[in-house]
């Protein structure tokens, strides 16, 4: 367990490394779903996404936003959580200064990761799992303007972020971009979280940032 210095105090975090002692080829920060609806760095889809990235050679930092688990501070309606994510990017950039930096997240965390990653020149790759692109009040101006590679994963039966809305959003994104739809999966990918990790492997296994 790690404790990072965050804007509102210490942030509880875990660092996953590539298996077999392999040297990482990239460093990533992975953000979790909405804290006020029970999201944590241990959410199943986050866990599987992190493991998928580790299997393709990425050192991955996942952390609890302020007020979650043992992270200090309190819910700040996305503003403070975005600052927490930048602090996590700072940590990974300092720990792995020679590696490309990737930005990833699930649900609310994908909004944070996509927007902060798109705006940060250090970040080379954007990964969004079930991003809340419609009906939740989140906007994605930096993501829509970004020319960075964007990889999206969505459940076919997502009840929070419906697939048609995601497809409309995806059509507006600049290239390069890729989308994987997991059949019969709901927003939390219940019973199908392992497929989230597998989708990440398929998308990024041969990708060179």
Backbone bond lengths (Angstrom), bond angles and torsions (degrees), N, CA, C in turn:
res aa  C-N    CA-C-N  psi(-1)  N-CA   C-N-CA  omega(-1)  CA-C   N-CA-C  phi
1 X - - - 1.462 - - 1.523 110.11 -
2 X 1.334 116.13 135.58 1.458 122.24 177.20 1.520 109.14 -110.48
3 X 1.321 115.23 158.69 1.460 120.83 170.82 1.525 107.53 -131.51
4 X 1.338 115.17 112.34 1.463 121.56 -178.09 1.519 109.36 -91.57
5 X 1.308 114.68 155.66 1.460 119.91 173.74 1.519 108.78 -82.62
6 X 1.331 116.52 114.39 1.457 121.10 178.82 1.503 111.93 -110.81
7 X 1.326 118.23 169.37 1.468 121.98 -177.95 1.527 113.80 -61.54
8 X 1.357 116.88 -27.30 1.466 120.43 -178.79 1.526 111.87 -111.58
9 X 1.335 116.73 13.61 1.456 120.87 -178.09 1.517 110.98 126.02
10 X 1.324 115.36 -169.44 1.465 120.49 -176.08 1.524 111.37 -66.46
11 X 1.341 115.59 143.21 1.455 123.02 176.47 1.523 108.75 -115.13
12 X 1.319 115.53 124.42 1.461 121.54 177.76 1.530 109.06 -73.13
13 X 1.340 117.73 133.78 1.459 120.65 -174.13 1.524 111.44 -148.35
14 X 1.322 114.67 161.42 1.460 123.10 173.47 1.521 108.30 -131.55
15 X 1.331 116.13 144.12 1.463 121.66 178.32 1.519 108.72 -116.44
16 X 1.332 116.85 119.16 1.466 122.34 176.85 1.520 108.90 -102.21
17 X 1.329 115.58 133.70 1.461 121.76 -177.94 1.524 110.57 -111.59
18 X 1.338 117.48 159.03 1.461 119.90 175.39 1.529 110.65 -58.14
19 X 1.332 116.88 142.37 1.466 119.14 -178.61 1.526 112.13 -68.71
20 X 1.315 114.26 159.94 1.463 120.21 175.85 1.510 115.08 74.64
21 X 1.327 116.65 14.75 1.457 118.87 178.62 1.516 114.64 73.22
22 X 1.327 117.16 14.74 1.469 120.06 179.53 1.521 111.12 -67.80
23 X 1.318 115.94 144.22 1.459 120.37 174.69 1.517 109.05 -70.92
24 X 1.326 118.90 135.78 1.470 120.40 -178.45 1.523 111.85 -69.22
25 X 1.340 115.29 149.28 1.469 121.46 177.17 1.515 111.86 -100.42
26 X 1.331 116.60 -11.85 1.463 122.50 178.11 1.523 107.55 -156.59
27 X 1.329 115.24 164.40 1.465 121.87 176.18 1.520 107.96 -123.71
28 X 1.324 117.22 136.04 1.463 121.11 -175.92 1.520 111.07 -132.23
29 X 1.340 114.69 153.06 1.462 122.32 168.74 1.524 106.85 -115.84
30 X 1.349 116.20 133.91 1.461 122.07 -175.47 1.528 108.73 -121.37
31 X 1.336 117.28 120.55 1.464 122.94 -176.01 1.527 111.67 -100.21
32 X 1.344 115.74 144.51 1.467 121.50 -174.70 1.530 112.38 -94.42
33 X 1.362 116.45 170.92 1.473 120.99 -178.36 1.520 113.32 -68.44
34 X 1.321 114.71 -178.98 1.456 123.61 -172.35 1.535 112.37 -54.26
35 X 1.336 117.30 119.21 1.468 120.28 -178.18 1.517 113.72 -59.29
36 X 1.332 118.24 -38.45 1.462 120.29 -175.38 1.525 112.35 -77.30
37 X 1.332 117.15 -1.79 1.460 121.04 173.36 1.528 111.07 -117.05
38 X 1.333 115.48 20.90 1.455 120.04 173.69 1.512 116.63 94.13
39 X 1.320 118.11 4.70 1.456 120.28 -179.97 1.520 112.37 -70.10
40 X 1.340 116.29 137.20 1.461 122.33 175.64 1.523 108.74 -144.27
41 X 1.331 115.05 175.10 1.459 119.20 177.87 1.533 111.70 -69.60
42 X 1.351 116.80 -9.30 1.461 121.13 178.33 1.528 112.61 -97.68
43 X 1.338 118.62 0.10 1.462 121.27 175.72 1.530 109.61 -51.32
44 X 1.328 116.72 137.66 1.470 120.46 -169.97 1.529 113.74 -55.71
45 X 1.333 116.99 -45.03 1.464 119.29 -178.28 1.526 111.41 -66.92
46 X 1.337 116.95 -32.43 1.466 120.22 174.66 1.525 109.50 -65.08
47 X 1.321 116.16 -49.09 1.471 120.95 179.71 1.521 110.92 -55.03
48 X 1.330 116.66 -48.86 1.465 119.53 -177.76 1.520 111.78 -68.38
49 X 1.347 117.13 -37.24 1.463 119.61 176.62 1.509 112.29 -63.34
50 X 1.323 115.86 -42.63 1.462 120.66 177.76 1.530 110.50 -61.89
51 X 1.326 116.86 -45.11 1.460 120.11 -179.38 1.524 111.13 -64.26
52 X 1.344 116.50 -36.05 1.462 119.39 176.67 1.521 111.79 -63.23
53 X 1.320 116.62 -43.39 1.461 120.03 177.14 1.521 111.45 -63.67
54 X 1.328 116.55 -41.89 1.467 119.29 178.86 1.529 110.66 -61.22
55 X 1.333 117.14 -39.80 1.468 120.01 -178.72 1.516 112.51 -64.79
56 X 1.339 118.04 -25.26 1.473 119.62 177.58 1.526 111.20 -96.69
57 X 1.332 116.70 17.45 1.458 120.12 168.91 1.509 116.05 94.18
58 X 1.332 117.61 25.82 1.462 120.93 -177.18 1.530 109.93 -111.91
59 X 1.321 116.68 135.61 1.462 121.93 169.19 1.524 106.84 -81.64
60 X 1.345 117.46 123.44 1.466 121.13 -170.38 1.523 110.41 -123.25
61 X 1.324 115.06 124.78 1.458 121.78 174.48 1.518 108.93 -100.69
62 X 1.326 117.06 122.18 1.467 121.77 169.42 1.520 106.93 -115.06
63 X 1.304 115.54 146.85 1.462 119.06 -175.29 1.518 109.86 -147.57
64 X 1.316 115.85 160.61 1.455 121.16 174.31 1.527 109.53 -91.32
65 X 1.332 115.30 128.23 1.460 119.44 174.04 1.531 110.26 -58.83
66 X 1.308 115.57 162.20 1.465 122.03 178.36 1.533 111.27 -48.43
67 X 1.333 115.07 135.39 1.453 120.67 178.28 1.515 115.30 81.48
68 X 1.322 118.03 0.08 1.462 122.26 179.90 1.529 108.83 -107.73
69 X 1.323 117.02 135.28 1.457 120.20 -179.44 1.515 110.69 57.52
70 X 1.318 116.41 -125.92 1.459 121.37 -179.83 1.528 112.80 -99.16
71 X 1.317 116.93 10.89 1.469 119.64 176.08 1.524 110.02 -77.01
72 X 1.313 116.08 136.55 1.456 121.30 -177.48 1.524 111.18 -79.90
73 X 1.329 115.86 163.29 1.459 120.91 179.17 1.515 111.47 99.35
74 X 1.332 115.60 -170.67 1.462 121.96 -177.75 1.520 109.85 -142.37
75 X 1.319 115.87 156.89 1.474 123.44 179.06 1.528 110.64 -48.21
76 X 1.335 116.54 133.46 1.459 121.47 -175.63 1.525 111.89 -129.76
77 X 1.319 117.08 29.02 1.471 122.56 172.02 1.524 113.80 58.68
78 X 1.311 116.54 28.58 1.461 121.42 175.02 1.510 114.83 100.29
79 X 1.329 116.58 -28.36 1.474 118.50 -178.91 1.527 111.21 -67.91
80 X 1.315 115.87 -54.76 1.453 119.89 179.54 1.513 112.37 -65.82
81 X 1.326 116.19 -35.07 1.459 119.91 179.35 1.526 110.42 -65.27
82 X 1.314 117.12 -36.16 1.463 120.26 175.20 1.529 110.78 -64.45
83 X 1.330 116.17 -38.66 1.469 120.14 176.72 1.523 110.68 -67.02
84 X 1.335 117.39 -35.95 1.465 120.57 175.25 1.530 110.13 -60.12
85 X 1.325 115.88 -42.50 1.469 119.78 -178.54 1.529 110.71 -63.84
86 X 1.313 116.90 -40.99 1.469 120.25 178.01 1.529 110.01 -62.51
87 X 1.337 117.11 -38.75 1.462 120.13 176.92 1.528 111.02 -61.86
88 X 1.338 116.35 -38.16 1.460 120.38 177.28 1.534 111.16 -67.84
89 X 1.326 117.22 -39.46 1.469 120.46 174.09 1.524 110.41 -60.75
90 X 1.327 116.24 -42.32 1.467 120.43 178.27 1.534 110.56 -58.01
91 X 1.333 115.49 -43.21 1.458 120.48 -178.87 1.531 111.03 -62.05
92 X 1.327 116.40 -47.82 1.466 119.10 -177.97 1.526 112.00 -69.76
93 X 1.327 117.16 -35.53 1.466 120.09 177.44 1.521 110.75 -64.03
94 X 1.333 116.57 -37.49 1.462 120.34 178.73 1.519 111.43 -73.92
95 X 1.321 117.34 -36.39 1.471 121.27 -177.98 1.525 111.45 -74.42
96 X 1.337 116.79 -34.31 1.467 121.40 -178.38 1.532 109.78 -127.94
97 X 1.324 117.81 67.26 1.467 120.07 -173.12 1.526 114.60 -65.86
98 X 1.331 117.27 -19.84 1.464 119.69 -177.82 1.519 113.18 -94.54
99 X 1.346 117.77 -2.75 1.463 120.74 -176.07 1.526 111.52 -102.69
100 X 1.343 116.97 148.66 1.468 119.23 172.06 1.519 110.00 -64.84
101 X 1.319 116.11 145.22 1.460 122.60 -176.73 1.527 109.70 -103.68
102 X 1.335 115.97 131.24 1.457 121.59 179.83 1.526 109.08 -115.63
103 X 1.321 115.98 152.78 1.461 122.21 -176.90 1.521 108.66 -126.27
104 X 1.362 116.96 123.29 1.457 120.66 -174.72 1.520 110.62 -138.50
105 X 1.339 115.96 155.64 1.452 119.49 176.58 1.512 111.89 -169.39
106 X 1.343 114.69 166.42 1.460 122.67 -179.53 1.521 109.31 -123.58
107 X 1.349 116.33 129.82 1.456 123.95 177.32 1.536 110.65 57.83
108 X 1.339 119.29 -124.49 1.474 120.23 175.50 1.525 110.71 -50.47
109 X 1.322 116.53 -40.51 1.468 120.22 178.88 1.511 113.39 -62.82
110 X 1.334 117.15 -27.85 1.465 118.74 177.56 1.526 110.86 -72.70
111 X 1.339 116.70 -34.00 1.471 118.58 173.61 1.522 110.08 -60.94
112 X 1.325 116.87 -48.27 1.462 121.16 178.62 1.529 110.40 -59.80
113 X 1.322 116.52 -49.00 1.464 120.50 -174.99 1.526 112.63 -67.18
114 X 1.324 116.59 -42.65 1.464 119.41 -179.46 1.526 111.06 -66.02
115 X 1.325 117.04 -47.63 1.461 119.76 -176.30 1.536 111.67 -69.56
116 X 1.320 117.53 -45.30 1.456 119.53 179.91 1.522 111.28 -69.96
117 X 1.322 116.39 -37.98 1.455 120.14 178.34 1.515 112.55 -67.43
118 X 1.337 116.55 -38.84 1.471 120.15 179.15 1.522 110.93 -64.34
119 X 1.334 116.45 -34.05 1.465 120.76 -175.90 1.523 113.59 -85.71
120 X 1.325 117.25 -10.85 1.462 121.97 -174.23 1.527 110.00 -101.56
121 X 1.322 116.82 116.85 1.464 120.46 -176.89 1.522 113.05 -62.48
122 X 1.323 117.60 -21.30 1.463 120.22 179.92 1.521 112.28 -72.39
123 X 1.318 117.05 -25.50 1.461 122.01 -175.04 1.529 110.25 -83.88
124 X 1.323 115.79 130.38 1.465 121.42 -175.57 1.526 114.03 -107.39
125 X 1.339 117.73 -19.82 1.460 121.98 -175.68 1.526 109.08 -138.33
126 X 1.341 116.74 139.33 1.459 122.98 179.35 1.524 109.41 -117.79
127 X 1.351 116.35 130.42 1.464 121.94 -178.34 1.520 108.51 -129.31
128 X 1.332 116.77 120.46 1.457 121.02 -179.17 1.519 111.62 -124.98
129 X 1.330 116.51 124.08 1.461 122.04 177.66 1.525 108.14 -108.77
130 X 1.329 116.57 118.60 1.467 123.37 -179.14 1.527 112.40 51.31
131 X 1.333 118.20 54.89 1.466 119.63 -179.71 1.530 111.93 -66.84
132 X 1.331 118.24 139.39 1.471 122.14 -178.34 1.522 111.37 -81.56
133 X 1.329 116.33 75.67 1.465 120.84 -169.16 1.523 113.84 -85.44
134 X 1.337 117.78 -9.04 1.461 118.90 -177.26 1.533 110.04 -150.40
135 X 1.325 116.20 136.85 1.447 121.14 170.40 1.510 116.71 85.63
136 X 1.319 117.94 -0.69 1.461 120.48 -178.68 1.530 112.42 -116.53
137 X 1.315 116.77 -0.53 1.455 119.89 177.55 1.508 115.53 88.18
138 X 1.334 117.23 3.85 1.458 120.43 179.46 1.533 109.41 -91.78
139 X 1.321 115.27 140.98 1.464 120.23 177.57 1.525 109.17 -120.10
140 X 1.322 115.78 156.11 1.458 121.88 -172.73 1.531 111.76 -130.15
141 X 1.332 119.60 49.72 1.465 119.80 -176.23 1.524 114.02 -62.21
142 X 1.327 117.87 -42.39 1.466 120.30 -178.75 1.519 110.62 -67.36
143 X 1.333 116.83 -39.04 1.470 121.12 179.57 1.526 110.56 -64.20
144 X 1.320 116.70 -43.43 1.456 120.59 -178.62 1.520 112.50 -65.50
145 X 1.330 116.74 -28.55 1.462 120.70 -179.93 1.525 112.97 -87.34
146 X 1.314 116.83 -14.46 1.465 120.59 -170.30 1.526 113.14 -75.74
147 X 1.318 115.33 138.87 1.457 121.77 173.34 1.515 112.85 -97.75
148 X 1.334 117.00 9.44 1.469 120.61 178.35 1.528 109.78 -73.92
149 X 1.335 117.43 153.58 1.472 119.72 175.10 1.524 111.05 -59.27
150 X 1.335 115.56 132.49 1.459 121.62 -177.57 1.524 109.25 -124.62
151 X 1.325 115.97 129.19 1.457 122.16 -179.40 1.524 108.51 -122.93
152 X 1.335 117.10 121.79 1.456 122.03 -176.85 1.525 110.59 -120.03
153 X 1.338 115.13 142.71 1.462 122.39 176.80 1.522 107.61 -128.12
154 X 1.321 115.72 132.68 1.466 119.80 -174.15 1.521 110.21 -141.15
155 X 1.337 116.03 143.92 1.454 120.51 172.85 1.518 111.11 -82.07
156 X 1.306 116.50 138.27 1.471 121.07 -177.76 1.527 111.84 -61.97
157 X 1.337 116.84 -32.06 1.463 121.23 -176.33 1.529 111.45 -110.75
158 X 1.312 117.62 30.35 1.465 121.85 -179.08 1.529 109.82 -61.15
159 X 1.330 116.12 119.13 1.463 120.73 -177.39 1.527 112.59 -89.29
160 X 1.314 117.37 -15.34 1.465 122.33 179.46 1.523 110.85 -93.24
161 X 1.306 116.13 -43.83 1.471 122.92 179.92 1.529 107.59 -123.16
162 X 1.325 117.96 80.28 1.465 120.79 -172.52 1.523 112.89 -56.32
163 X 1.320 113.94 143.61 1.460 119.92 -176.94 1.536 113.35 -56.27
164 X 1.334 120.56 -40.34 1.472 118.51 178.13 1.524 112.61 -58.86
165 X 1.327 117.35 -38.92 1.462 120.58 177.65 1.520 110.72 -65.04
166 X 1.316 116.45 -41.15 1.467 120.08 178.84 1.521 110.47 -64.58
167 X 1.325 116.64 -39.66 1.471 119.43 179.17 1.530 110.75 -64.31
168 X 1.328 117.87 -37.75 1.469 120.20 176.61 1.524 110.66 -64.06
169 X 1.316 115.94 -42.88 1.459 121.11 177.64 1.529 110.58 -63.10
170 X 1.313 115.87 -45.73 1.470 121.01 -178.79 1.530 111.16 -60.07
171 X 1.323 116.86 -38.95 1.465 120.85 -179.77 1.525 111.79 -62.42
172 X 1.342 116.79 -26.51 1.465 120.58 -179.85 1.525 113.42 -85.14
173 X 1.321 117.05 -15.15 1.459 120.12 -177.36 1.522 111.11 -70.89
174 X 1.311 114.88 146.11 1.460 120.01 175.23 1.525 109.86 -76.63
175 X 1.311 115.77 152.12 1.462 120.90 172.02 1.540 109.26 -70.06
176 X 1.329 116.45 156.61 1.461 129.85 -4.14 1.523 111.51 -79.78
177 X 1.326 114.87 148.35 1.465 119.99 -177.91 1.522 109.03 -157.93
178 X 1.335 115.61 151.96 1.461 121.26 175.46 1.525 108.68 -145.76
179 X 1.316 115.66 148.31 1.457 122.34 -179.45 1.518 109.62 -133.09
180 X 1.344 115.30 132.48 1.463 121.66 171.84 1.522 108.22 -117.31
181 X 1.327 116.76 128.45 1.463 122.46 176.02 1.523 108.10 -106.76
182 X 1.335 116.36 124.93 1.460 121.44 179.44 1.524 108.85 -92.13
183 X 1.334 118.03 117.07 1.470 121.48 -175.44 1.530 112.68 -59.00
184 X 1.321 115.17 139.85 1.470 123.66 172.58 1.531 114.15 63.09
185 X 1.324 118.58 11.92 1.467 120.94 -177.14 1.525 111.06 -91.32
186 X 1.355 116.05 137.76 1.460 120.93 175.55 1.530 109.96 -88.30
187 X 1.332 117.10 -169.11 1.462 119.85 -174.35 1.520 112.32 -63.00
188 X 1.321 116.83 -39.15 1.468 120.14 -179.34 1.522 112.82 -88.92
189 X 1.346 116.64 1.27 1.465 121.70 -178.98 1.527 111.13 57.32
190 X 1.355 115.91 37.00 1.467 120.00 -179.12 1.533 110.44 -56.31
191 X 1.322 115.56 127.62 1.452 121.22 -178.41 1.516 114.31 76.63
192 X 1.328 116.20 -3.55 1.470 120.16 -177.09 1.536 112.43 -133.73
193 X 1.320 116.08 19.20 1.473 117.46 -177.14 1.525 112.21 -65.21
194 X 1.330 116.93 -30.71 1.468 119.01 178.20 1.519 110.54 -60.53
195 X 1.323 116.86 -31.28 1.463 120.60 179.91 1.532 111.88 -69.41
196 X 1.326 117.04 -22.28 1.469 119.73 174.01 1.525 109.75 -63.42
197 X 1.324 116.16 -47.87 1.461 119.80 177.74 1.512 112.38 -62.93
198 X 1.323 116.14 -39.08 1.464 119.92 179.24 1.524 111.27 -66.46
199 X 1.341 116.41 -37.67 1.467 119.95 177.76 1.527 111.01 -64.26
200 X 1.330 116.27 -39.90 1.465 119.70 177.25 1.519 110.43 -62.59
201 X 1.336 116.84 -41.64 1.462 119.96 177.00 1.521 111.10 -60.25
202 X 1.342 116.31 -44.44 1.469 120.09 -179.16 1.534 111.15 -63.54
203 X 1.330 116.40 -41.34 1.456 120.60 -176.90 1.523 113.01 -72.22
204 X 1.318 116.21 -40.06 1.471 120.41 -166.55 1.519 114.75 -117.20
205 X 1.335 116.74 -0.76 1.463 119.18 -178.35 1.516 113.48 -57.60
206 X 1.326 116.67 -40.45 1.465 120.90 -177.66 1.524 112.44 -107.64
207 X 1.321 116.29 9.56 1.464 119.24 -176.54 1.521 110.78 -80.71
208 X 1.324 116.00 135.78 1.471 121.50 176.42 1.517 109.33 -115.67
209 X 1.344 115.25 113.64 1.481 119.85 -179.87 1.508 110.45 -79.25
